[in-house]
Amino acid sequence: MELSIMQAPSMDNPEFPRELSWLAFNGRVLQEAADTRNPPIERLRFLGIYSNNMDEFFRVRVADVKRRILLKRYRTTEHEDAELLLAEIQHQVLMLGKQFNKIYLDIQLELRKHNIELIDDSKLTEGQSEWVRNYFNSEVKKHISPIILSQTDASLAKILDDNTTYLMVEMAGVQKPEYAIVQVPTNEVSRFIELPLTLNTRKKNGHYRRQILLLDDIITHCLADLFKGFFEFDSICAFSLKLTRDAEYNISDTLDQSLIDKMSKGIRQRLKSEPTRLVYDAAMPEQMLKVLTKQLGTSSIDALIAGTRYRNFKDFIGFPNLGRQSMEFPPLPPLPSPDFDQHPTTFDAIRHSDILLYYPYHSFGYFTEWVRQASFDPKVTHIRISLYRVARQSRVIHALLDAVRNGKSVTVVLELKARFDEENNISWARKMTDAGIEVIFGQTTLKIHSKICLITRLEKGEPVRYGHIGSGNFNEKTARIYTDMSLFTCHPEITAEIEQVFEFIQYSYRPFVFKHLIVSPTWSRPKLKKLIQREIDFAVSGRKAEIFLKVNNLVDEEIVQLLYTASQAGVKIRMIIRGMCSLVPGIPGKSQTIKIISILDRFLEHARVYVFHNGGDTDVYISSADWMTRNIDQRVEVGVPILDARIKQTVLTTLDIQWRDNVKGRIVDATQSNTYISRGNKRNIRSQQSIYDYFAKICQKP
């Protein structure tokens, strides 16, 4: 299945708009939902991932386009460009939405073949209806407090929470209709309710069909029970809606507030920020929609999107498997690391040699075990770590709390502005501060996105540093579903520079020199330009020149133009880009030596790797940074060279496996139409499974 996004950009100015490129990425997620090679439950979950992605897209990307329109009223050309872009975004979203609806119907039919059925309340039998009413009265009604529109003076846009499912209710009778808003309480009650088997319809073979009713339909079925006794009505009906808001927020610069208090206020402000999208049930009557839009005060540049019966499909990420194991992906348990396992302690292992872990193929438990051992190791004096997104029950933070109780000096750089994780990070910040951990919030103008940890031990009376640099967060949950690389090292020059990064975060005014690490914001751009230019110089001199890049996003204009220059000089460039890509490959005389693919499968590709041929002495870096302006110039990011020859070859091997993926690999071209890579007469290579098998063989070696 190919999902075409838009026409090719002008070859005179070959730059693909990043917002439309992002939609192409989410189209690849939709392809996974459509792919019948995936188990049916996983296909349904991919629809949830697609929906969750689209929510964030409107909260961030579309909100940014909308602000550009509002702020550039007096700059006609830019204003018109932004309006055209917004119109194209809305057109593509509607096209993808139609494909989404078709895929959902196809998956429902597939689930029925496996004896699982999603039903709505119109299909309930008399016995099921009675059970649903009892369930509503005992488990659901206590969590619902309707908002009566005729009784509130506040704007509905200020009342409704972001990305929450609501039902708009109409109570009609002799008098003027009464309207109400009911929130579907998915935080208190499961969204998916399985009806008792004994009440379900038997199949011809005598087995019961597993029937699931959404919480939305339970509420709809029991609307009369919710409002009777308070309002008089002859008929009552409800239709779903969801509001999406601008995710940006303003934080006061008042000096007498702590940063945590400012962030708490900022999160509250988000609830009052401008709507960017209203999605509603297409069956909603016209008069009800008029009342709704009037209450919300939607403008001409808000996206009003008619959809199917259900909102907040993101909940389907957690759709339960009521069937056989074959309806989900087969389990791939994390593999052991022989480099760690053959030594009595993690410090012995790292001292013996640098170690690379590749999640989720390897267990994240090696990292948490390293921090756990450091928390009580009598030789450890200081633990430093930067945290961006952490699990809600973080073993990492609990180990840090144990460390400070054991008298260790613990410094945590915590990014409070990690979008959508602010509340979790604020809560951890308070707990760590209360426990005696030195919590640093970094610089107000820079996000701290680096994935670094430094542990100092006293060995033979001298301090010895052990360091970690990776591409992913210190998060036990995401480490099971994101592919990320982590390097553990006690290389004295590398670890000394990691320490400098921590010092830079605290004392940015001091001079620093980084010989090995690629550090944003100050040192990253010149370093990347130098590495690319070196390949250009090799090509111009007639020598072999190659760049192999794996990132999530490539949208920095200066870097893109330099890559075009490199291609024109004859540098062979291969790129694996998961998400946004503004560079247009394959243009004769411009980018004809550039090839780009994208891989999307059961795990989210998240690792960032930069490879430069360097005249045969290949340089390999892993990093926390994508090639976006924000990562290069506006965040603290860290990349590290792989100095160990064995690890370098491991990284290159995994990249080669991914480049040959002819099952889940797509070609990124001038139209970003998401064409699958042709297998031809070659054997199937599904890179994520192949990489797992590759590391499994390493584990088996004596």
C-alpha positions as CSV (number, residue, x, y, z in Angstrom):
1,M,0.0,0.0,0.0
2,E,1.4,3.4,-1.1
3,L,0.3,6.6,0.6
4,S,1.0,9.6,-1.6
5,I,1.3,12.9,0.2
6,M,1.8,15.7,-2.3
7,Q,3.3,16.7,-5.6
8,A,7.1,17.0,-5.8
9,P,8.6,20.3,-4.7
10,S,10.2,22.8,-7.2
11,M,13.5,21.5,-8.4
12,D,14.7,25.1,-8.5
13,N,14.3,25.2,-4.7
14,P,14.3,21.6,-3.7
15,E,13.1,21.7,-0.1
16,F,10.3,19.6,1.1
17,P,8.1,21.4,3.7
18,R,8.8,19.7,7.0
19,E,5.1,19.6,8.1
20,L,4.2,17.7,4.9
21,S,7.2,15.5,5.3
22,W,6.0,14.7,8.8
23,L,2.6,13.7,7.4
24,A,4.5,11.4,5.0
25,F,6.0,9.8,8.1
26,N,2.6,9.3,9.8
27,G,1.5,7.8,6.5
28,R,4.1,5.1,7.0
29,V,2.5,4.4,10.4
30,L,-0.8,4.1,8.6
31,Q,0.9,1.7,6.2
32,E,1.8,-0.5,9.1
33,A,-1.9,-0.6,10.2
34,A,-2.8,-1.5,6.6
35,D,-0.1,-4.2,6.3
36,T,-1.8,-7.6,6.6
37,R,1.5,-9.2,7.3
38,N,1.2,-7.6,10.8
39,P,-1.0,-9.4,13.3
40,P,-4.5,-7.9,13.6
41,I,-4.1,-6.6,17.2
42,E,-0.8,-4.9,16.2
43,R,-2.5,-3.3,13.2
44,L,-5.2,-1.8,15.5
45,R,-2.5,-0.5,17.8
46,F,-0.7,1.2,14.9
47,L,-4.0,3.1,14.3
48,G,-3.6,4.2,17.9
49,I,0.0,5.3,17.3
50,Y,-1.1,7.1,14.1
51,S,-3.8,9.0,16.1
52,N,-1.5,9.9,18.9
53,N,1.0,11.2,16.4
54,M,-1.6,13.3,14.7
55,D,-2.7,14.8,18.0
56,E,0.9,15.9,18.7
57,F,1.2,17.2,15.1
58,F,-1.7,19.5,15.6
59,R,-0.6,20.6,19.0
60,V,2.9,21.5,17.8
61,R,3.4,21.7,14.0
62,V,0.0,23.0,13.0
63,A,-0.1,25.4,15.9
64,D,3.2,26.8,14.7
65,V,1.8,27.3,11.2
66,K,-1.2,29.0,12.7
67,R,1.0,31.4,14.7
68,R,2.9,32.2,11.6
69,I,-0.3,33.2,9.9
70,L,-1.4,35.3,12.9
71,L,1.9,37.0,13.4
72,K,2.6,37.8,9.7
73,R,-0.5,39.7,8.8
74,Y,1.5,42.6,7.6
75,R,4.1,40.5,5.7
76,T,1.8,39.5,2.8
77,T,4.0,36.9,1.0
78,E,4.9,34.9,4.1
79,H,1.3,35.1,5.3
80,E,0.1,33.7,2.0
81,D,2.7,31.0,2.1
82,A,1.7,29.9,5.6
83,E,-2.0,29.9,4.6
84,L,-1.3,27.8,1.5
85,L,0.7,25.4,3.7
86,L,-2.1,25.1,6.2
87,A,-4.6,24.4,3.5
88,E,-2.4,21.7,2.1
89,I,-2.0,20.2,5.6
90,Q,-5.7,20.1,6.1
91,H,-6.2,18.5,2.7
92,Q,-3.7,15.8,3.4
93,V,-5.0,15.1,6.8
94,L,-8.5,14.6,5.4
95,M,-7.1,12.2,2.8
96,L,-5.2,10.2,5.4
97,G,-8.3,10.2,7.5
98,K,-10.3,8.5,4.8
99,Q,-7.6,5.9,4.5
100,F,-7.7,5.5,8.3
101,N,-11.4,4.8,8.3
102,K,-11.1,2.2,5.6
103,I,-8.3,0.5,7.4
104,Y,-10.2,0.4,10.7
105,L,-13.1,-1.3,9.0
106,D,-10.8,-3.8,7.4
107,I,-9.2,-4.6,10.8
108,Q,-12.7,-5.0,12.4
109,L,-13.5,-7.6,9.7
110,E,-10.2,-9.4,10.4
111,L,-10.8,-9.4,14.1
112,R,-14.2,-11.0,13.6
113,K,-12.5,-13.9,11.8
114,H,-10.5,-14.4,15.1
115,N,-13.7,-14.4,17.2
116,I,-13.3,-10.8,18.5
117,E,-15.9,-8.1,17.8
118,L,-16.1,-4.4,18.5
119,I,-19.7,-3.5,18.8
120,D,-21.6,-0.3,19.6
121,D,-24.6,0.0,21.9
122,S,-27.1,-0.3,19.0
123,K,-26.2,-4.0,18.7
124,L,-26.7,-4.9,22.4
125,T,-29.1,-7.7,23.2
126,E,-31.7,-7.1,26.0
127,G,-29.5,-9.0,28.5
128,Q,-26.4,-7.1,27.5
129,S,-28.3,-3.8,27.7
130,E,-29.3,-4.6,31.3
131,W,-25.6,-5.5,32.2
132,V,-24.4,-2.3,30.6
133,R,-26.8,-0.2,32.6
134,N,-25.7,-1.9,35.8
135,Y,-22.1,-1.4,34.9
136,F,-22.7,2.3,34.2
137,N,-24.5,2.9,37.4
138,S,-21.9,1.1,39.6
139,E,-18.6,1.9,37.8
140,V,-19.0,4.9,35.4
141,K,-21.6,7.4,36.6
142,K,-19.7,8.4,39.7
143,H,-16.9,9.8,37.5
144,I,-19.1,12.0,35.3
145,S,-20.2,15.6,36.0
146,P,-21.9,17.1,32.9
147,I,-21.3,20.7,31.8
148,I,-24.7,22.3,31.0
149,L,-24.0,24.9,28.3
150,S,-26.9,27.1,29.2
151,Q,-25.7,27.4,32.8
152,T,-22.0,28.3,32.2
153,D,-20.7,31.8,31.4
154,A,-17.2,30.5,30.5
155,S,-16.2,29.9,27.0
156,L,-16.2,26.2,26.1
157,A,-12.7,26.6,24.7
158,K,-11.5,27.5,28.2
159,I,-13.3,24.6,29.8
160,L,-12.4,21.6,27.6
161,D,-9.2,19.8,28.2
162,D,-6.7,19.1,25.5
163,N,-7.1,15.8,23.6
164,T,-9.8,14.5,25.9
165,T,-12.8,12.6,24.6
166,Y,-16.1,14.4,25.1
167,L,-19.7,13.7,24.1
168,M,-22.0,16.6,23.2
169,V,-25.5,15.8,24.4
170,E,-28.8,17.2,23.0
171,M,-31.9,16.9,25.1
172,A,-34.9,17.7,22.9
173,G,-38.5,18.3,24.0
174,V,-41.3,20.8,23.8
175,Q,-39.1,23.6,24.8
176,K,-35.8,24.8,23.3
177,P,-33.2,22.0,23.2
178,E,-30.8,21.7,26.2
179,Y,-27.1,21.0,25.4
180,A,-24.5,19.5,27.7
181,I,-20.9,18.2,27.5
182,V,-19.9,14.9,29.1
183,Q,-16.3,13.9,29.5
184,V,-15.5,10.2,28.8
185,P,-13.6,9.3,32.0
186,T,-10.8,7.1,30.5
187,N,-8.4,8.0,33.3
188,E,-10.7,6.3,35.8
189,V,-12.3,3.5,33.8
190,S,-10.9,1.3,31.0
191,R,-11.9,2.5,27.5
192,F,-12.5,-1.1,26.4
193,I,-15.1,-3.1,28.2
194,E,-15.5,-6.8,27.5
195,L,-19.1,-8.0,27.8
196,P,-19.6,-11.2,29.8
197,L,-19.2,-14.2,27.6
198,T,-22.5,-15.8,28.8
199,L,-24.3,-12.8,27.3
200,N,-22.6,-12.9,24.0
201,T,-23.8,-14.5,20.8
202,R,-22.6,-18.0,20.0
203,K,-20.8,-18.7,16.7
204,K,-22.0,-21.7,14.6
205,N,-19.1,-23.8,16.0
206,G,-20.5,-23.4,19.5
207,H,-17.8,-20.9,20.7
208,Y,-18.6,-17.5,22.1
209,R,-17.5,-14.4,20.3
210,R,-15.5,-12.0,22.5
211,Q,-17.4,-8.7,22.3
212,I,-16.0,-5.4,23.3
213,L,-17.9,-2.2,23.9
214,L,-16.2,1.2,24.2
215,L,-16.7,3.3,27.3
216,D,-18.1,6.0,25.0
217,D,-21.0,3.7,23.9
218,I,-21.7,2.7,27.5
219,I,-22.3,6.3,28.3
220,T,-24.3,7.0,25.2
221,H,-26.5,4.0,26.0
222,C,-27.2,5.3,29.5
223,L,-27.6,9.0,28.7
224,A,-31.2,9.0,29.9
225,D,-30.1,7.5,33.3
226,L,-27.6,10.3,33.6
227,F,-30.0,13.2,33.1
228,K,-33.4,12.0,34.1
229,G,-34.9,13.8,37.1
230,F,-32.9,16.9,36.3
231,F,-34.2,17.8,32.8
232,E,-37.4,17.0,30.9
233,F,-36.9,15.7,27.4
234,D,-38.6,13.5,24.8
235,S,-35.4,12.4,23.1
236,I,-31.7,12.5,23.9
237,C,-28.7,11.8,21.8
238,A,-24.9,12.4,21.9
239,F,-22.0,12.7,19.5
240,S,-18.3,12.6,20.2
241,L,-15.8,15.5,19.9
242,K,-12.2,16.3,20.8
243,L,-10.3,19.5,20.9
244,T,-6.6,19.9,20.2
245,R,-4.7,23.0,21.5
246,D,-1.5,24.8,20.8
247,A,1.2,23.0,22.9
248,E,3.3,26.1,23.3
249,Y,3.0,28.3,26.4
250,N,4.4,31.4,27.9
251,I,6.2,31.4,31.2
252,S,6.4,34.5,33.3
253,D,9.8,36.1,33.9
254,T,8.9,37.3,37.4
255,L,11.9,36.9,39.5
256,D,10.2,35.9,42.7
257,Q,8.8,32.6,41.4
258,S,10.9,29.4,41.3
259,L,11.4,27.7,38.0
260,I,9.2,24.8,39.1
261,D,6.4,27.2,40.0
262,K,6.8,28.9,36.6
263,M,6.6,25.5,34.8
264,S,3.5,24.6,36.8
265,K,1.8,27.8,35.8
266,G,2.9,27.2,32.2
267,I,1.2,23.8,32.2
268,R,-2.0,25.4,33.5
269,Q,-1.8,28.0,30.7
270,R,-1.7,25.2,28.2
271,L,-5.3,24.4,29.1
272,K,-6.2,27.9,28.0
273,S,-4.2,28.0,24.9
274,E,-5.7,28.4,21.4
275,P,-7.5,25.5,19.8
276,T,-5.9,24.2,16.6
277,R,-8.3,21.4,15.7
278,L,-11.8,20.2,16.4
279,V,-12.6,16.7,15.5
280,Y,-16.2,15.6,15.7
281,D,-18.6,12.8,14.7
282,A,-19.6,13.4,11.1
283,A,-23.1,12.3,12.1
284,M,-23.5,15.3,14.4
285,P,-26.6,17.3,13.4
286,E,-25.9,20.6,11.7
287,Q,-27.6,22.6,14.4
288,M,-25.6,20.9,17.2
289,L,-22.4,21.6,15.3
290,K,-23.4,25.3,15.0
291,V,-23.9,25.5,18.7
292,L,-20.6,23.8,19.4
293,T,-18.5,26.0,17.1
294,K,-20.2,29.1,18.4
295,Q,-19.4,28.0,22.0
296,L,-15.8,27.3,21.0
297,G,-15.3,30.5,19.0
298,T,-13.5,28.7,16.3
299,S,-11.9,30.9,13.6
300,S,-11.4,30.4,9.9
301,I,-7.9,28.9,10.4
302,D,-9.0,26.3,12.9
303,A,-9.2,22.8,11.5
304,L,-12.8,21.4,11.7
305,I,-12.6,17.7,10.9
306,A,-15.5,15.4,10.6
307,G,-14.7,11.9,11.6
308,T,-16.1,8.6,12.6
309,R,-18.0,7.7,15.8
310,Y,-15.0,7.6,18.1
311,R,-12.4,10.1,19.2
312,N,-9.0,9.7,20.9
313,F,-8.0,6.6,18.9
314,K,-4.7,6.9,20.7
315,D,-6.2,4.7,23.5
316,F,-6.1,1.8,20.9
317,I,-2.3,1.7,21.5
318,G,-3.3,-0.3,24.6
319,F,-6.0,-2.4,22.9
320,P,-6.1,-5.8,24.8
321,N,-5.5,-9.1,23.0
322,L,-8.4,-11.3,23.8
323,G,-7.3,-14.0,21.3
324,R,-4.3,-16.1,20.7
325,Q,-0.6,-15.0,21.0
326,S,-0.4,-15.1,17.2
327,M,-2.6,-12.0,17.1
328,E,0.3,-9.9,18.5
329,F,4.0,-9.7,17.5
330,P,5.9,-12.7,18.8
331,P,7.9,-11.8,21.9
332,L,11.6,-10.7,21.4
333,P,13.0,-10.9,25.0
334,P,16.0,-8.6,25.5
335,L,19.3,-10.3,24.9
336,P,22.1,-10.5,27.5
337,S,25.3,-8.6,27.0
338,P,28.4,-10.9,27.2
339,D,30.6,-7.8,27.7
340,F,28.8,-7.1,31.0
341,D,27.9,-10.6,32.1
342,Q,31.5,-12.0,32.1
343,H,32.6,-9.5,34.9
344,P,31.6,-9.4,38.6
345,T,30.7,-5.7,38.5
346,T,29.6,-3.2,35.9
347,F,32.7,-1.1,36.6
348,D,35.0,-4.1,36.0
349,A,33.2,-4.7,32.7
350,I,33.6,-1.0,31.5
351,R,37.2,-0.9,32.7
352,H,37.9,-4.0,30.6
353,S,36.6,-2.4,27.4
354,D,34.1,0.0,25.9
355,I,30.6,-1.5,25.8
356,L,27.7,-0.8,23.3
357,L,24.1,-1.7,24.1
358,Y,21.5,-1.5,21.5
359,Y,17.9,-1.3,22.9
360,P,15.5,-3.0,22.9
361,Y,17.7,-5.8,21.6
362,H,19.7,-5.6,24.8
363,S,18.2,-5.1,28.2
364,F,18.1,-1.6,29.7
365,G,18.6,-3.4,33.0
366,Y,22.4,-3.1,32.5
367,F,22.1,0.6,32.8
368,T,19.9,0.6,35.8
369,E,22.2,-2.0,37.4
370,W,25.2,0.2,36.8
371,V,23.5,3.1,38.6
372,R,22.2,0.7,41.3
373,Q,25.7,-0.6,42.0
374,A,27.0,3.0,42.1
375,S,24.4,3.9,44.7
376,F,26.1,1.7,47.3
377,D,29.7,1.1,46.0
378,P,32.0,2.6,48.7
379,K,34.4,3.7,46.0
380,V,31.8,5.9,44.2
381,T,32.0,9.5,45.2
382,H,29.8,11.4,42.7
383,I,27.0,10.5,40.2
384,R,26.0,13.1,37.5
385,I,23.2,12.4,35.0
386,S,21.0,14.4,32.6
387,L,17.3,13.4,32.5
388,Y,14.9,14.4,29.8
389,R,12.0,11.8,29.9
390,V,11.9,9.2,32.6
391,A,9.4,6.5,33.5
392,R,6.7,7.3,36.0
393,Q,8.1,4.6,38.3
394,S,11.8,5.2,37.5
395,R,14.3,2.7,38.8
396,V,17.0,5.1,37.7
397,I,15.8,7.9,40.0
398,H,15.1,5.5,42.9
399,A,18.8,4.4,42.6
400,L,19.8,8.0,42.7
401,L,17.8,8.5,45.8
402,D,19.5,5.5,47.4
403,A,22.9,6.9,46.4
404,V,22.3,10.2,48.2
405,R,21.1,8.3,51.3
406,N,24.5,6.4,51.1
407,G,26.3,9.7,51.3
408,K,27.1,10.0,47.6
409,S,27.2,13.4,45.9
410,V,24.4,13.3,43.3
411,T,23.8,15.9,40.6
412,V,20.8,15.6,38.3
413,V,20.3,17.9,35.3
414,L,16.5,17.7,34.8
415,E,14.8,19.2,31.8
416,L,11.5,20.6,33.0
417,K,10.5,21.7,29.5
418,A,10.4,18.1,28.0
419,R,7.2,18.6,26.0
420,F,4.2,16.7,27.5
421,D,6.3,15.3,30.3
422,E,6.6,18.5,32.3
423,E,4.3,17.4,35.1
424,N,6.1,14.1,35.6
425,N,9.5,15.9,35.7
426,I,8.2,18.5,38.1
427,S,7.1,15.8,40.5
428,W,10.4,14.1,40.4
429,A,12.3,17.4,40.8
430,R,10.5,18.0,44.1
431,K,11.2,14.4,45.4
432,M,14.9,14.6,44.4
433,T,15.4,18.1,45.9
434,D,13.7,17.0,49.1
435,A,16.0,14.0,49.3
436,G,19.1,16.1,49.1
437,I,20.0,15.6,45.4
438,E,21.4,18.7,43.7
439,V,18.9,19.3,40.9
440,I,19.9,21.6,38.1
441,F,17.4,22.9,35.6
442,G,19.9,24.0,33.1
443,Q,19.6,27.2,31.1
444,T,16.2,28.8,30.5
445,T,17.0,29.4,26.8
446,L,18.2,25.8,26.1
447,K,16.6,22.4,26.4
448,I,19.0,19.8,27.9
449,H,18.4,16.9,25.5
450,S,21.7,15.0,26.0
451,K,21.7,11.4,27.3
452,I,24.8,11.5,29.5
453,C,25.8,10.0,32.8
454,L,29.1,10.2,34.6
455,I,30.1,8.2,37.7
456,T,33.3,9.0,39.6
457,R,35.1,6.4,41.7
458,L,38.2,6.6,43.9
459,E,40.6,3.9,42.7
460,K,44.0,3.6,44.3
461,G,43.4,7.1,45.7
462,E,42.8,8.7,42.3
463,P,39.4,9.7,40.8
464,V,38.4,7.6,37.8
465,R,35.5,8.5,35.7
466,Y,33.0,6.1,34.0
467,G,30.8,7.6,31.4
468,H,27.7,6.9,29.3
469,I,26.6,8.7,26.1
470,G,23.5,7.5,24.2
471,S,20.8,8.4,21.8
472,G,17.8,7.6,24.0
473,N,16.3,8.6,27.3
474,F,17.0,6.9,30.6
475,N,13.5,5.5,30.5
476,E,12.8,1.8,31.3
477,K,9.4,1.9,29.4
478,T,10.6,3.5,26.1
479,A,13.8,1.4,26.1
480,R,11.5,-1.6,25.4
481,I,10.0,-0.1,22.2
482,Y,12.5,2.5,21.0
483,T,15.7,1.5,19.2
484,D,18.6,3.4,20.9
485,M,22.3,3.0,21.3
486,S,24.3,3.4,24.5
487,L,28.0,3.6,24.9
488,F,29.7,2.9,28.2
489,T,33.3,4.0,28.5
490,C,36.1,4.9,30.9
491,H,38.2,6.5,28.2
492,P,39.9,9.3,30.1
493,E,39.6,12.0,27.4
494,I,36.0,11.1,26.6
495,T,34.9,11.1,30.2
496,A,36.8,14.3,30.9
497,E,34.8,15.9,28.1
498,I,31.5,14.5,29.5
499,E,32.4,16.3,32.8
500,Q,32.9,19.5,30.8
501,V,29.4,19.2,29.4
502,F,28.0,19.1,32.9
503,E,30.1,22.1,33.8
504,F,28.9,23.9,30.6
505,I,25.3,23.4,31.6
506,Q,26.0,25.0,35.0
507,Y,28.6,27.6,33.9
508,S,28.0,28.3,30.2
509,Y,30.1,31.5,30.4
510,R,33.3,29.6,30.9
511,P,35.5,28.6,27.9
512,F,35.4,24.9,26.9
513,V,37.1,22.9,24.2
514,F,35.8,19.6,22.9
515,K,38.2,17.6,20.9
516,H,36.2,14.3,20.7
517,L,32.5,15.0,21.5
518,I,30.1,16.8,19.2
519,V,28.4,19.2,21.6
520,S,25.4,21.4,20.8
521,P,24.7,24.3,20.8
522,T,28.1,26.1,20.3
523,W,30.3,23.4,18.9
524,S,28.0,21.1,16.9
525,R,27.4,23.1,13.7
526,P,31.0,23.9,13.0
527,K,32.0,20.3,13.7
528,L,29.3,18.8,11.4
529,K,30.2,21.2,8.7
530,K,33.9,20.3,9.0
531,L,33.1,16.6,8.8
532,I,31.0,17.0,5.7
533,Q,33.5,19.4,4.1
534,R,36.2,16.9,4.6
535,E,34.3,14.3,2.5
536,I,33.8,17.0,-0.1
537,D,37.5,17.6,-0.2
538,F,38.2,13.9,-0.6
539,A,35.7,13.7,-3.5
540,V,37.2,16.8,-5.2
541,S,40.6,15.2,-5.0
542,G,39.4,12.1,-6.7
543,R,39.3,9.9,-3.6
544,K,36.5,7.8,-2.2
545,A,34.0,9.9,-0.2
546,E,31.0,8.7,1.6
547,I,28.5,9.8,4.3
548,F,26.1,7.4,6.0
549,L,23.5,9.0,8.2
550,K,20.8,7.7,10.5
551,V,18.6,10.2,12.2
552,N,15.0,10.8,13.1
553,N,14.7,14.2,11.2
554,L,16.8,16.1,8.7
555,V,15.4,19.7,8.2
556,D,18.3,22.1,9.0
557,E,18.5,24.3,5.9
558,E,22.3,25.0,6.0
559,I,23.1,21.3,6.5
560,V,20.8,20.3,3.7
561,Q,22.4,22.8,1.3
562,L,25.9,21.5,2.3
563,L,24.7,17.9,1.6
564,Y,23.6,19.1,-1.9
565,T,27.1,20.6,-2.4
566,A,28.6,17.3,-1.2
567,S,26.5,15.4,-3.7
568,Q,27.5,17.7,-6.5
569,A,31.1,17.1,-5.6
570,G,30.6,13.3,-6.0
571,V,30.2,12.3,-2.3
572,K,28.1,9.1,-2.0
573,I,25.4,9.8,0.6
574,R,23.1,7.2,2.2
575,M,20.5,8.2,4.8
576,I,18.0,6.3,6.9
577,I,15.5,8.9,8.2
578,R,12.5,7.9,10.2
579,G,10.5,11.1,10.2
580,M,10.9,14.6,8.6
581,C,13.2,15.1,5.7
582,S,13.3,18.4,3.8
583,L,16.2,17.2,1.5
584,V,15.0,16.0,-1.9
585,P,17.2,13.1,-3.2
586,G,17.9,12.0,-6.7
587,I,17.8,15.4,-8.5
588,P,20.1,15.2,-11.5
589,G,23.0,17.6,-11.0
590,K,21.9,18.5,-7.5
591,S,21.4,15.4,-5.3
592,Q,21.8,12.4,-7.7
593,T,24.3,10.7,-5.4
594,I,21.9,10.8,-2.4
595,K,19.7,7.9,-1.5
596,I,17.3,7.9,1.4
597,I,15.1,5.2,3.0
598,S,12.9,5.1,6.0
599,I,12.2,2.1,8.2
600,L,9.1,1.6,10.3
601,D,8.3,-1.6,12.1
602,R,7.3,-2.9,15.6
603,F,10.0,-0.8,17.3
604,L,10.3,3.0,16.9
605,E,13.6,3.8,15.2
606,H,15.3,6.4,17.4
607,A,19.0,5.9,17.3
608,R,21.2,8.6,15.7
609,V,24.4,7.5,13.9
610,Y,26.8,9.6,11.8
611,V,29.4,7.8,9.6
612,F,32.1,9.6,7.6
613,H,34.4,7.5,5.3
614,N,37.4,9.8,6.1
615,G,39.7,8.4,3.4
616,G,39.3,4.9,4.7
617,D,39.8,5.7,8.4
618,T,36.0,5.7,9.1
619,D,34.6,7.9,11.8
620,V,31.5,6.7,13.5
621,Y,29.5,8.8,16.0
622,I,26.3,8.0,18.0
623,S,24.4,11.1,19.2
624,S,21.3,12.4,20.9
625,A,20.9,15.0,18.2
626,D,18.9,15.0,15.0
627,W,20.0,17.3,12.1
628,M,17.4,20.0,12.9
629,T,18.2,23.6,13.7
630,R,16.8,23.2,17.2
631,N,19.1,20.2,18.0
632,I,22.2,21.9,16.5
633,D,21.7,25.5,17.8
634,Q,19.1,25.5,20.5
635,R,19.7,22.5,22.7
636,V,22.4,20.8,24.7
637,E,23.1,17.6,22.7
638,V,26.1,15.3,22.8
639,G,27.6,12.9,20.2
640,V,30.5,10.6,20.8
641,P,33.0,9.0,18.5
642,I,33.2,5.2,18.6
643,L,36.9,4.5,19.2
644,D,36.7,0.8,19.8
645,A,37.2,-1.0,16.5
646,R,35.0,-4.0,17.5
647,I,32.1,-1.7,18.4
648,K,32.6,0.4,15.3
649,Q,32.2,-2.7,13.2
650,T,29.1,-3.7,15.1
651,V,27.5,-0.3,14.4
652,L,28.4,-0.4,10.8
653,T,27.0,-4.0,10.5
654,T,23.6,-2.9,11.9
655,L,23.4,0.0,9.6
656,D,24.2,-2.3,6.6
657,I,21.4,-4.6,7.7
658,Q,19.0,-1.7,7.9
659,W,20.0,-0.4,4.5
660,R,19.2,-3.8,3.0
661,D,15.7,-3.9,4.6
662,N,13.3,-5.0,1.8
663,V,10.3,-5.7,4.0
664,K,9.8,-2.6,6.2
665,G,12.0,-0.2,4.3
666,R,10.4,2.6,2.2
667,I,12.1,4.9,-0.4
668,V,12.1,8.6,0.4
669,D,11.9,10.4,-2.9
670,A,10.8,13.7,-4.3
671,T,7.1,12.9,-3.7
672,Q,7.6,11.1,-0.4
673,S,5.0,8.6,-1.6
674,N,6.3,5.9,0.7
675,T,7.0,3.2,-1.9
676,Y,8.2,0.0,-0.3
677,I,11.7,-1.1,-1.3
678,S,11.4,-3.8,-4.0
679,R,12.7,-7.2,-2.9
680,G,13.2,-8.5,-6.4
681,N,14.8,-12.0,-6.3
682,K,16.6,-11.3,-3.0
683,R,15.7,-13.0,0.3
684,N,13.5,-11.1,2.7
685,I,15.4,-8.9,5.1
686,R,13.4,-7.4,7.9
687,S,16.0,-5.4,9.6
688,Q,14.7,-5.3,13.2
689,Q,14.4,-9.1,13.3
690,S,17.7,-9.5,11.5
691,I,19.5,-7.2,14.0
692,Y,18.0,-9.2,16.9
693,D,19.3,-12.4,15.3
694,Y,22.7,-10.8,14.8
695,F,23.1,-10.0,18.5
696,A,21.6,-13.4,19.4
697,K,24.5,-15.0,17.5
698,I,27.0,-12.8,19.3
699,C,25.6,-14.0,22.6
700,Q,26.1,-17.7,21.6
701,K,29.8,-17.2,20.8
702,P,32.1,-18.8,23.4
